[in-house]
């Protein structure tokens, strides 16, 4: 199947279903006759600009397209400033040399990681997210210190 057709099917599945995981999306694709690898599905999700976010009515997760959530203030959206994201999701920040450890609410670390990765910050080499903890590896200690300060400033500014 051609990439464009596969991505159209993915969009349709996302629009019409509450999908919790990539695995569930993969299974739904199989049900409609589309077989794909995890790597291809991940690339499709990234290319389509689909994000994972929390529903208002509980701890359910689904994949959404950016343009479908821009008006909802509870979602990280494509046009949200990184400072706003920090303010909304960071509970605490600490640093060990060139690694920053960030604590978020349960299920929010990956949302924050996606926002940071998408911002293409020069000081950040990469992120690894768990359920409520995010590790950020920076280029060096000075970069980590600067980025830690930026996150803490944003976090505390909103709570003042």
Buried (B, 14 or more C-beta within 10 A) or exposed (E): EEEEEBBEBBBEBBEEEEBEEBEBBBEBBEEEEBEBEEEEBEBBBEEBEBBBBBEEEEEEBBBBBBEBBEEEEEBBBBEBEBBBBBBBBBEEBEBEEBBBBBBBBEBBBBBBBBBBBBEEBEBBBEBEBEEBEBBBBBBEEEBBBBBBEBBBEBBEEEEE
